[in-house]
Amino acid sequence: MEAEWTEQAIQRITAESATLRQRVRHLTADNRTLDERLKAARSNLRFQDRRIADLEAQLASPER
């Protein structure tokens, strides 16, 4: 199926394509930022879990 594209249709599609590419770049950057935050939060949680375990061990052990 062949279709003739008007100059206006080509310009509209080109502009829409550029907008979508920009949106993809923005969403990719947002995703990267959120992924970094998630990794940091998980790391902090692991640290806090270890700290809690250490404190619990200190409470459970007989006093010296």
Helices and strands as residue ranges (DSSP letters): H 7-60
